[in-house]
Amino acid sequence: MLKLGLIGHPVGHSMSPWIHHALMAQQGLEGSYELFDLAPEAFEESIEELLKQPMDGFNVTVPYKEKIIPHLDHLDSSAVALGAVNTVKRTDEGWVGFNTDGTGFVHSLSNRYPEVIQPGTRILLLGSGGAARGIYFALLNSEVEQVDIANRTVARAEAIINENKTEVRSRAFDLESAERHLAEYDVVIQTTTVGMSPNDGQTIISLTQLQEGTIVSDIVYRPMETTFLTEAKAKGAKLHFGHEMLLQQAVYAFQIWTDTNPDASALMDTFERKLKGV
């Protein structure tokens, strides 16, 4: 019987238990998925106790994606490159850390828009936090032409680019410049928490210059359609939703733990109804 879970603070709002119990049912597996809300002041002691438990693996969310690393025995290449872990698996060699953030996003995007990941595609990332770093790293390993990063603090965007030397063209600039240059991009990806409930009305930039047909993505999934996406839709954009990334990330973590190949698309309709409270 699988024993899985999620560590973070807070974690009470997480959809991960529902997703992973649904994946277990789909694959005919029995098990549990528990939430572990670890207080920051007691993290070191709490994580050491957790690692002694008979668990098969667990997910990691904020604020522990970096803090977990010293407690693990090995890291896979994605976790090393990103300096962050969101999935941990017990193996014969000990606890191994992985990062499915960026890969989950890129696959969820290409699942909805199969034509988007190709030579010539120009992408703009808004934000320079952990999610932006993961998505940027994954995009560099695809076939796109250009991935630029806009952030309030340009130095943080520059740091991500400088960490990942590649043939993919990249520039860093501030959010005001991003607003002026929106027409240059095929895809715009909002990677921050701006617009997340309860601050639903907030948007990170104005979309005045957005061109019809641009793919616009927001990793926020509460609300499911953010103000940013609503404004993009009004401009004739194609939308990509945060819950699609969330589900695909979870599927990759589940594959790591179980060596199965679950079907994310089979869960999407039910997952969307769950998020809407239907």
C-alpha positions in Angstrom: 0.0 0.0 0.0 1.4 3.4 -1.0 2.1 6.0 1.6 2.5 9.4 0.1 2.1 13.0 1.3 2.8 16.7 1.0 5.0 18.9 3.2 4.7 22.7 3.3 3.3 25.6 5.3 0.4 26.1 4.9 -1.0 23.1 3.1 -4.7 23.0 4.1 -5.8 24.4 0.7 -4.0 21.8 -1.3 -5.7 19.8 -4.1 -2.9 17.2 -4.1 -4.8 14.6 -1.9 -7.7 14.6 -4.3 -5.5 14.3 -7.3 -3.3 11.5 -6.0 -6.2 9.5 -4.7 -7.8 9.8 -8.1 -4.6 8.6 -9.8 -4.3 5.7 -7.4 -7.9 4.7 -8.3 -7.2 5.0 -12.0 -4.2 2.7 -11.7 -5.8 0.2 -9.4 -3.5 1.0 -6.5 -4.3 1.4 -2.8 -2.7 3.9 -0.5 -2.9 7.2 1.3 -1.8 10.8 0.7 -1.5 13.0 3.8 -0.9 16.7 4.4 2.0 17.6 6.7 1.9 21.3 7.7 5.4 21.8 9.2 5.9 24.9 11.2 9.0 26.9 10.0 10.5 27.1 13.5 10.4 23.4 13.9 11.2 22.3 10.3 14.6 20.7 10.9 13.2 18.4 13.7 9.9 17.7 11.9 11.5 16.7 8.6 14.0 14.3 10.2 11.1 12.6 12.0 9.1 12.4 8.8 12.0 10.8 6.9 12.1 8.0 9.5 8.4 7.1 8.7 7.6 4.2 6.3 6.7 6.5 3.4 7.2 5.8 -0.3 7.5 9.5 -1.2 6.1 13.0 -0.8 5.7 16.3 -2.5 7.3 19.6 -1.3 5.7 23.0 -1.6 6.5 26.5 -0.2 8.5 27.3 1.8 10.6 24.1 1.8 11.6 23.4 -1.8 15.2 24.6 -1.1 15.3 23.8 2.7 14.6 20.1 2.0 17.8 19.5 0.0 20.3 19.1 2.8 18.1 16.3 4.2 18.1 14.2 1.1 20.6 11.6 0.0 20.6 12.3 -3.8 19.2 14.8 -6.3 18.3 14.2 -9.9 19.6 16.5 -12.7 16.5 18.8 -12.7 16.7 19.4 -9.0 20.4 20.1 -9.2 19.9 22.6 -12.0 17.1 24.4 -10.3 18.3 24.2 -6.7 14.8 23.2 -5.6 12.9 20.0 -5.0 9.1 19.4 -5.3 9.1 15.6 -5.3 10.9 13.1 -3.0 11.1 9.3 -3.5 12.4 6.6 -1.2 14.8 4.3 -3.0 17.3 1.6 -2.2 20.0 4.4 -2.2 18.0 6.6 0.2 15.8 9.7 -0.4 16.1 11.2 -3.9 14.8 14.7 -4.8 13.2 15.6 -8.2 11.7 18.7 -9.7 8.6 18.3 -11.9 7.6 22.0 -11.9 8.9 23.1 -15.3 8.4 19.8 -17.1 4.8 19.6 -15.9 4.1 23.1 -17.1 5.6 22.6 -20.6 3.7 19.3 -21.1 0.4 20.8 -19.9 0.9 23.7 -22.4 1.8 21.5 -25.3 -1.1 19.1 -24.5 -3.5 22.0 -25.0 -1.6 23.7 -27.8 0.5 21.0 -29.6 1.8 23.5 -32.1 3.3 25.9 -29.6 6.7 24.2 -28.8 8.6 24.6 -32.1 11.4 26.6 -33.7 10.4 30.2 -34.0 8.2 30.4 -30.9 8.9 33.5 -28.8 7.9 33.3 -25.1 7.7 35.9 -22.3 7.8 34.9 -18.7 6.4 37.3 -16.1 8.1 37.0 -12.7 11.4 35.5 -11.5 10.6 33.3 -8.6 10.9 29.5 -8.2 8.1 28.7 -10.7 9.7 31.0 -13.3 13.0 29.4 -12.8 11.6 25.9 -13.3 9.5 26.8 -16.4 12.5 28.7 -17.9 14.8 25.7 -17.5 12.2 23.3 -19.1 11.6 25.7 -22.0 15.4 25.9 -22.7 15.2 22.1 -23.3 12.5 22.5 -25.8 12.7 23.8 -29.4 11.6 27.4 -28.9 13.5 30.4 -30.3 13.4 32.9 -27.5 12.4 33.0 -23.8 12.5 36.5 -22.2 11.9 37.2 -18.5 10.3 40.4 -17.2 10.3 41.2 -13.5 10.0 44.2 -11.2 13.6 43.7 -10.2 15.5 43.1 -13.4 18.6 41.7 -11.7 16.6 38.7 -10.5 15.5 38.0 -14.1 19.1 38.4 -15.3 20.3 36.0 -12.6 18.0 33.2 -14.0 19.2 33.8 -17.5 22.9 33.8 -16.4 22.5 30.5 -14.6 21.4 28.8 -17.8 23.7 29.5 -20.6 22.1 28.2 -23.8 21.6 28.8 -27.5 18.0 29.9 -26.8 17.9 33.7 -27.0 16.9 35.4 -23.8 16.6 39.0 -22.5 15.7 40.5 -19.1 13.7 43.7 -18.6 11.2 45.3 -16.2 7.4 44.9 -16.2 6.8 48.3 -17.9 9.0 47.2 -20.8 7.1 43.9 -21.0 3.8 45.9 -21.4 5.2 47.8 -24.4 6.7 44.7 -26.1 3.8 42.3 -25.7 3.0 42.2 -29.4 6.4 40.5 -30.1 5.4 37.2 -28.3 3.6 34.1 -29.2 3.2 33.0 -25.6 3.0 35.0 -22.4 3.2 33.2 -19.1 2.3 34.7 -15.7 4.4 32.8 -13.1 3.7 34.8 -9.9 1.0 34.7 -7.2 -0.5 38.0 -8.4 -4.2 37.5 -8.8 -4.5 34.6 -6.5 -7.5 34.5 -4.2 -8.3 36.5 -2.1 -6.6 39.1 -4.3 -8.6 38.1 -7.4 -8.7 41.5 -9.0 -5.0 42.1 -9.3 -3.0 41.8 -12.5 0.8 41.9 -13.0 0.8 44.0 -16.2 -1.6 45.8 -18.6 -2.4 43.7 -21.7 -3.2 46.7 -23.9 -0.6 45.7 -26.5 -1.5 42.0 -26.5 -2.2 40.6 -30.0 -5.2 38.5 -30.8 -4.3 34.8 -31.0 -1.4 35.0 -28.4 -1.4 32.1 -26.0 -1.7 33.5 -22.4 -1.0 31.3 -19.4 -1.4 32.0 -15.7 -0.1 29.4 -13.2 -2.5 30.6 -10.5 -5.4 28.2 -10.2 -7.5 29.8 -7.5 -9.6 31.4 -9.1 -9.5 29.1 -12.1 -9.9 32.0 -14.5 -7.9 34.9 -13.1 -8.5 38.5 -14.0 -5.3 38.3 -16.0 -6.8 35.5 -18.1 -10.2 37.2 -18.4 -8.5 40.4 -19.7 -6.5 38.2 -22.2 -9.6 36.5 -23.4 -11.2 39.9 -24.1 -8.3 40.7 -26.3 -8.8 37.5 -28.3 -6.0 35.4 -26.7 -5.9 31.6 -26.3 -5.9 30.6 -22.7 -3.9 28.1 -20.7 -5.0 27.6 -17.0 -2.9 27.0 -13.9 -4.8 23.9 -12.9 -3.6 22.2 -16.0 0.0 22.6 -14.9 -0.9 21.5 -11.4 -2.4 18.3 -12.6 0.4 17.5 -15.0 3.0 18.1 -12.3 1.2 15.7 -10.0 1.1 13.1 -12.8 4.9 13.3 -13.2 5.4 12.9 -9.4 3.0 9.9 -9.4 5.0 8.3 -12.3 8.2 8.8 -10.3 6.8 7.1 -7.3 4.9 4.2 -9.0 6.5 3.6 -12.4 3.0 3.8 -13.9 1.7 5.9 -16.8 -1.5 7.6 -15.6 -3.7 9.6 -18.0 -4.1 13.2 -16.8 -6.7 14.1 -19.5 -9.1 11.5 -18.0 -9.2 13.4 -14.8 -9.4 16.9 -16.2 -13.2 17.3 -16.3 -13.7 16.0 -12.8 -10.8 18.1 -11.5 -12.3 21.3 -13.0 -15.7 20.6 -11.5 -14.0 20.0 -8.1 -12.2 23.4 -8.4 -15.4 25.1 -9.3 -17.2 23.5 -6.4 -19.7 21.7 -8.6 
